[in-house]
């Protein structure tokens, strides 16, 4: 009994550390943008570091697991990178630039619901609306999407410093336009992430060496960002790391977000299962709220709080529906897509923390 309690405590501590790391990544990304790091250069350096970290492990650990490479597989890896790295990270950084870490973390809770919609549309996920589990999944999806829409369309008054002078009101008006674009880009980030999860499922079945697949995705993502940089980042000065702060943010993104969090996330899923890990996901949002207020001085807005409540409620409804649905599914029936991919979806992080 003592050993069981000790293992549970280790798992809970691991999950808390994981959520702190994820929350820190949101803050670090915003800090990088605030000090002037180019969005494209930031993504390139991050993926380059991730590729260096992942490749040796992929080569040695999956030496005997890799199926033969084909042109078809390479094309699919390229598309996975386009969806899961280039579009995902690009929209995330643009959304972070225009909005805030708090909103980014809150909207990421809707990824499960969006994935459920994609999987149901492609008939990879079955939902029996005659059962309460199916109803919970549908209502949870509607709640999550509704929360994302509220965040995008309604910023609301700030919860602090409600008395503002005219200059502040003018600044708020300008930021509100950027806020809307930020939410739109963050929604694009969630859509591309969910699409990546759905597209990854059949690819993993053909090529089960996940680390190798992730390494190829990093490589192609790096190439795609380099092509984008030819048109968007011609100033050589932008490529120089000019301060310790810039170096620290890039190293955090490459090492902690793509290395430490991947290992810790995998360990937590193995010990507790994807659903238990997913339950801790909203904790990240509240950690980001606190850290953004303390470190960045961000304000909290009523629209964001209302939307986040709907998203988190939807997340738990879908999780509850999935967990109870699995109890009644016969062992002979293949588990649906969201079960096999909850690891990547809810815990954020794809093999590379695509947030």
C-alpha distance (Angstrom), angle and dihedral (degrees) to the residues before:
residue distance angle dihedral
X1 . . .
X2 3.79 . .
X3 3.80 91.0 .
X4 3.80 91.0 50.3
X5 3.81 91.5 51.4
X6 3.80 90.5 46.7
X7 3.81 91.6 51.4
X8 3.81 91.0 48.1
X9 3.79 90.7 50.8
X10 3.81 90.6 49.5
X11 3.79 89.8 51.2
X12 3.81 93.4 49.2
X13 3.81 91.7 47.5
X14 3.81 89.4 48.1
X15 3.80 91.2 51.4
X16 3.80 91.9 48.5
X17 3.80 91.1 50.3
X18 3.81 89.3 47.3
X19 3.79 92.7 53.7
X20 3.81 91.0 46.4
X21 3.81 88.9 53.0
X22 3.81 91.7 49.3
X23 3.79 91.7 47.3
X24 3.79 89.1 48.4
X25 3.79 90.3 53.9
X26 3.81 91.1 57.5
X27 3.80 90.7 50.7
X28 3.81 93.9 44.0
X29 3.80 91.5 50.1
X30 3.79 90.9 52.7
X31 3.82 91.2 46.4
X32 3.81 89.3 52.2
X33 3.80 90.7 53.2
X34 3.81 91.8 44.8
X35 3.81 93.0 55.5
X36 3.78 91.3 49.8
X37 3.80 105.4 -98.9
X38 3.79 109.5 159.3
X39 3.81 112.4 -110.1
X40 3.80 92.3 -135.7
X41 3.80 94.6 44.3
X42 3.82 90.5 47.7
X43 3.82 90.5 54.1
X44 3.81 92.5 45.7
X45 3.80 94.6 51.1
X46 3.79 91.3 44.6
X47 3.81 93.7 52.2
X48 3.79 91.9 43.4
X49 3.82 91.2 55.2
X50 3.82 90.7 44.7
X51 3.81 90.8 51.2
X52 3.81 91.7 51.4
X53 3.81 90.7 49.2
X54 3.80 97.4 45.3
X55 3.80 102.6 40.6
X56 3.85 98.9 70.1
X57 3.82 92.0 47.5
X58 3.80 91.0 47.0
X59 3.79 92.1 49.1
X60 3.80 98.2 48.6
X61 3.81 102.6 31.1
X62 3.80 96.3 45.7
X63 3.78 98.9 36.1
X64 3.78 92.8 121.9
X65 3.81 98.0 33.1
X66 3.79 102.2 60.3
X67 3.81 115.6 106.9
X68 3.81 116.3 -145.5
X69 3.80 114.0 -75.4
X70 3.77 117.4 -115.9
X71 3.79 133.1 -175.1
X72 3.80 89.1 -110.8
X73 3.82 91.1 55.9
X74 3.80 92.3 47.9
X75 3.80 90.0 52.3
X76 3.80 89.8 50.7
X77 3.83 90.9 49.0
X78 3.80 88.3 51.2
X79 3.81 90.8 52.1
X80 3.80 91.3 46.4
X81 3.80 88.7 54.0
X82 3.80 91.6 47.2
X83 3.79 91.4 52.5
X84 3.79 103.7 31.4
X85 3.80 101.2 35.2
X86 3.79 113.8 17.9
X87 3.82 100.7 36.8
X88 3.80 93.0 30.7
X89 3.80 98.4 49.3
X90 3.79 93.2 35.5
X91 3.81 93.2 55.0
X92 3.79 90.7 42.5
X93 3.81 93.6 54.8
X94 3.81 92.8 44.3
X95 3.80 90.1 48.6
X96 3.79 91.1 47.5
X97 3.81 90.2 49.4
X98 3.81 93.9 53.6
X99 3.81 100.5 32.5
X100 3.80 129.9 21.4
X101 3.83 143.2 -86.3
X102 3.81 89.6 -106.8
X103 3.79 92.5 58.9
X104 3.79 92.2 44.1
X105 3.79 91.8 54.1
X106 3.82 93.1 43.6
X107 3.79 94.5 50.7
X108 3.79 92.6 47.9
X109 3.80 87.6 68.6
X110 3.82 87.0 70.7
X111 3.82 93.8 63.1
X112 3.81 92.9 91.9
X113 3.80 91.8 53.9
X114 3.82 92.4 47.5
X115 3.80 90.3 48.2
X116 3.80 89.2 51.1
X117 3.83 90.0 53.9
X118 3.81 92.5 49.4
X119 3.80 92.9 45.6
X120 3.81 92.7 47.2
X121 3.80 91.6 48.4
X122 3.81 90.2 52.9
X123 3.82 89.9 43.4
X124 3.78 92.1 -118.8
X125 3.81 90.1 121.4
X126 3.80 123.5 48.9
X127 3.79 121.6 -152.6
X128 3.77 124.5 -169.8
X129 3.81 105.0 -156.3
X130 3.80 89.3 -173.0
X131 3.81 88.3 72.9
X132 3.80 126.4 66.4
X133 3.82 90.6 -122.1
X134 3.80 90.7 59.5
X135 3.80 92.0 45.6
X136 3.82 89.9 50.7
X137 3.81 91.3 53.1
X138 3.81 92.6 49.3
X139 3.82 94.5 45.1
X140 3.81 90.7 44.5
X141 3.79 91.0 52.1
X142 3.80 91.9 49.7
X143 3.80 90.2 47.9
X144 3.81 93.0 50.7
X145 3.78 94.4 47.1
X146 3.81 90.0 44.9
X147 3.79 90.1 52.7
X148 3.80 91.4 51.4
X149 3.82 90.0 50.2
X150 3.81 91.2 49.9
X151 3.80 91.1 51.7
X152 3.80 91.5 48.4
X153 3.80 98.7 46.0
X154 3.81 102.2 30.6
X155 3.77 121.6 47.7
X156 3.80 94.8 166.5
X157 3.78 129.0 -168.5
X158 3.81 119.8 -44.8
X159 3.77 115.3 -100.0
X160 3.79 89.8 -136.3
X161 3.83 131.2 45.9
X162 3.78 94.8 18.4
X163 3.84 91.4 169.8
X164 3.79 106.4 78.9
X165 3.76 131.3 170.0
X166 3.79 124.1 -129.3
X167 3.80 94.7 -93.4
X168 3.80 90.3 52.6
X169 3.80 90.1 48.4
X170 3.80 90.5 53.2
X171 3.80 90.5 49.3
X172 3.80 89.8 47.8
X173 3.79 90.3 52.5
X174 3.79 91.2 52.9
X175 3.78 92.4 46.1
X176 3.81 90.5 48.5
X177 3.81 90.2 62.7
X178 3.79 89.3 49.6
X179 3.79 89.6 44.3
X180 3.80 90.6 57.7
X181 3.80 91.8 49.8
X182 3.79 89.2 46.2
X183 3.80 91.2 54.9
X184 3.81 90.6 47.3
X185 3.81 91.0 52.8
X186 3.81 90.8 46.2
X187 3.79 89.2 51.6
X188 3.80 87.4 52.0
X189 3.81 87.6 50.9
X190 3.82 90.6 54.2
X191 3.82 92.5 45.0
X192 3.80 93.2 50.8
X193 3.81 91.2 45.6
X194 3.81 91.7 51.0
X195 3.80 90.4 46.1
X196 3.80 89.4 51.1
X197 3.80 90.6 53.6
X198 3.80 92.8 50.7
X199 3.82 93.6 45.3
X200 3.80 92.3 45.1
X201 3.81 93.6 59.7
X202 3.82 97.9 72.3
X203 3.82 91.5 38.4
X204 3.82 92.1 55.1
X205 3.80 89.7 52.1
X206 3.80 89.5 57.0
X207 3.80 94.8 39.4
X208 3.84 111.3 27.1
X209 3.83 94.7 176.5
X210 3.81 93.9 103.3
X211 3.81 98.8 178.9
X212 3.78 91.5 51.5
X213 3.79 91.0 46.9
X214 3.80 89.8 50.0
X215 3.81 90.8 49.4
X216 3.79 90.3 53.3
X217 3.80 89.4 47.9
X218 3.81 90.0 52.0
X219 3.78 90.5 49.1
X220 3.80 94.6 49.9
X221 3.80 91.3 42.2
X222 3.80 89.1 53.4
X223 3.82 90.7 50.7
X224 3.81 91.2 48.6
X225 3.80 92.9 50.4
X226 3.81 90.3 47.5
X227 3.81 89.5 54.4
X228 3.81 89.9 49.6
X229 3.81 90.1 49.2
X230 3.81 90.7 58.7
X231 3.80 88.5 67.2
X232 3.81 101.2 31.2
X233 3.81 108.6 32.2
X234 3.80 111.3 42.3
X235 3.81 95.4 142.3
X236 3.81 106.4 100.3
X237 3.82 90.8 -157.0
X238 3.81 89.0 68.2
X239 3.80 89.5 63.7
X240 3.79 94.0 56.7
X241 3.79 119.0 94.6
X242 3.77 100.0 -134.0
X243 3.80 104.1 176.9
X244 3.78 144.3 27.4
X245 3.82 88.4 -111.9
X246 3.81 92.1 58.6
X247 3.80 91.8 47.2
X248 3.81 91.5 48.2
X249 3.81 94.2 52.1
X250 3.80 92.4 48.0
X251 3.81 93.0 47.6
X252 3.81 91.1 48.2
X253 3.80 90.8 51.8
X254 3.80 93.5 46.8
X255 3.81 102.2 37.4
X256 3.81 106.9 26.2
X257 3.83 99.6 31.1
X258 3.79 95.7 39.9
X259 3.79 101.5 29.0
X260 3.80 117.0 23.5
X261 3.81 95.7 34.4
X262 3.80 92.4 48.1
X263 3.81 92.1 54.4
X264 3.81 94.2 42.6
X265 3.79 91.9 46.1
X266 3.81 92.0 51.3
X267 3.81 91.2 48.9
X268 3.81 92.4 49.8
X269 3.79 92.3 49.9
X270 3.79 91.6 49.4
X271 3.81 91.4 50.4
X272 3.80 101.2 39.0
X273 3.80 107.7 16.4
X274 3.82 128.1 -117.1
X275 3.82 96.2 -80.0
X276 3.80 94.5 53.4
X277 3.80 90.2 47.5
X278 3.80 90.6 48.5
X279 3.81 91.9 55.8
X280 3.82 88.6 68.0
X281 3.82 93.5 53.4
X282 3.85 97.2 94.2
X283 3.81 88.8 54.2
X284 3.78 86.1 71.2
X285 3.81 90.8 60.1
X286 3.80 92.8 54.0
X287 3.81 91.3 46.1
X288 3.80 89.5 52.3
X289 3.82 90.3 50.2
X290 3.81 90.6 54.9
X291 3.80 95.7 41.8
X292 3.80 93.6 45.6
X293 3.81 90.8 51.4
X294 3.81 93.9 46.8
X295 3.81 100.2 38.8
X296 3.80 105.0 26.6
X297 3.80 100.4 25.6
X298 3.81 91.1 -127.3
X299 3.80 119.2 171.6
X300 3.77 123.1 -129.1
X301 3.80 116.8 -126.9
X302 3.79 126.9 -154.7
X303 3.81 93.7 -129.8
X304 3.79 91.1 56.5
X305 3.80 92.1 50.0
X306 3.81 93.4 48.6
X307 3.79 92.4 46.8
X308 3.81 92.5 46.3
X309 3.82 90.9 52.9
X310 3.81 90.9 54.0
X311 3.82 91.6 46.2
X312 3.82 94.4 49.4
X313 3.81 91.3 45.2
X314 3.80 89.1 51.3
X315 3.79 91.3 47.7
X316 3.80 92.4 55.2
X317 3.81 92.9 45.1
X318 3.80 91.6 53.5
X319 3.81 91.2 45.1
X320 3.79 91.0 49.2
X321 3.78 90.9 49.0
X322 3.81 91.8 49.2
X323 3.81 93.9 46.6
X324 3.82 94.4 49.2
X325 3.80 93.1 40.4
X326 3.80 90.6 58.1
X327 3.80 90.6 55.7
X328 3.79 92.1 62.6
X329 3.81 98.5 39.6
X330 3.79 112.0 103.1
X331 3.81 114.9 -116.4
X332 3.79 91.2 -119.2
X333 3.81 92.2 62.3
X334 3.77 116.4 89.6
X335 3.78 113.2 -114.3
X336 3.79 114.2 -110.2
X337 3.78 124.8 -107.3
X338 3.78 98.7 -96.4
X339 3.80 91.8 58.3
X340 3.79 93.2 55.0
X341 3.77 92.1 44.1
X342 3.79 102.9 38.3
X343 3.79 85.7 99.6
X344 3.79 91.8 65.2
X345 3.79 96.9 34.1
X346 3.75 108.7 48.4
X347 3.74 100.5 28.9
X348 3.69 92.0 52.0
X349 2.92 108.3 -128.6
X350 3.41 131.9 95.5
X351 3.61 110.4 -166.4
X352 3.77 86.7 -66.0
X353 3.71 105.3 35.6
X354 3.74 96.9 -109.0
X355 3.65 96.3 -163.9
